[in-house]
Amino acid sequence: MTFPTARLVPRGGATIGSDAPATALTWDGRTLTATDLATEESVRLAPARLYHYGYERKLYEANGKERVEPVWGLAALDEDGLVLADIPGNWYDADLDLFARQAGLPIIDGRRQPTAVVRAVLAGRAPGWRRIRGEPPRRPARWHKPVGIGAGVVGGGIMVYLVANGMGSAWRGLSMFGRFIADIAEVKWLLLASSPLALVLRPLTGRFHRRRVKSGVVLGSPGGTQLVVKNRSLWGIRGKEAVLPVVIGRSHGLGARLLLYSYGDLSGLFVLDASGCPLLHLPGVWSPEYAHRFAERYGLELAVHRLSKQEYLGLVRGTSQAMP
């Protein structure tokens, strides 16, 4: 007995201006194979449906300005609506429809759903969850580091000279110009020339962050998702991205409890109100010790549980905010 086959690749990047990921979906009549052509890794899936998503990601610049960036992708969902694989990319409608018909898979169009709904769906991961990026790891050229360090040293000398001679405004102008050129060229190491102190501050900021984590001021790693408190509100932050804050309090709809969970090979954190209603979902690895210090500092209750499938599904489906 023969089965129909199909192949699907994205037409564009997951965000505006990015190249199309080197990923491919292949249907052999029975299973879906998602292949990362950049790393030559593949995963075989048996999804119940496909979820074509798009949402707006809010980014916060260093000057406090807010920027909105659209994100597109495709997710393979199991029978419970949990994500087996998240596959970023801009998938062409006609190609996707043809592929789905050949595979006999229904498609859910989530591109017109509210951002919070899409985030909540993507944060509901199934055991064995994978993200197929289709991007090769970027390795800077060997000369980038020495040139960056040299530019930083030269920039430091110019900064000291200008400031010592009362020309601080001139340095600020040069610094802004350097950042502008670096953004255009997309060569981030050039920022060392306009911010020479970054050579020293980077390891210091890492130590400062670890000290804040140990004291319970912030929860999470510097390069991953963090939970912080600003103005008595809990913020989920990853890099420059943040989700809507949850106000701390004991009333309905206010953050009162933290739940560190494990389900299969998955782990994460839920922010709950006093009645146990989930408000925020942050998948990832979290330290129970540091979570205890964080919760104690801000007057939050903390629980650590291994969830059953029914408990996990109930929390995921009831969450109003999430970070994929």
VENHUDA-V770627 format. One line per field, one symbol per residue. phi: phi as a letter, one per 40 degrees, with the letter a starting at -180 (. if undefined). psi: psi as a letter, one per 30 degrees, with the letter a starting at -180 (. if undefined). Layout:
# VENHUDA-V770627
phi: ???
psi: ???
This chain:
# VENHUDA-V770627
phi: .bbcbababccaccbcgcccccbabbbbhbbbbbbcccbgbabcbbccabbcbaacbcbbcccgcbbbbcbbibbcbcccgcccabbcicccdccccccccccgbcbbcccbcddcccdcccccccdgdbbccgbcccbccccccccccccccccccccccccccgbccccccccccccccccccfbcccccccbccccccdcccccccccccccgcbbhcccbcbbbbbffbcbcbbgccabdcbccibccgbcbbbbcbbagcbaibbcbcccgccbabbchcbcccccccccccbgbcbbbbcccccccccccccccbabd
psi: klkkllkkllfllflkfllkkilkkkkgfelkkkkjfefgklkklilflkjjlklkkkkjlfgfkkkkkkklakkkkafggljekkilljkkeeeeeeeeeefhklkkjgfglkeeeeeeeffiklkgkljjegkkkkjklefeeeeeeeeeeeeeeeeeeeefggheeeeeeeeeeeeeeeeefhjffffeefifffeefeeeeeeeeeeeeefgelkllffakljlkkhhkkkkkjbgkllkljkklflkgkkfkkjklkjbgllakkklaffgkkekkjlakkkeeeeeeeeeeghkkkkjljkleeeeeeeeffkfklj.
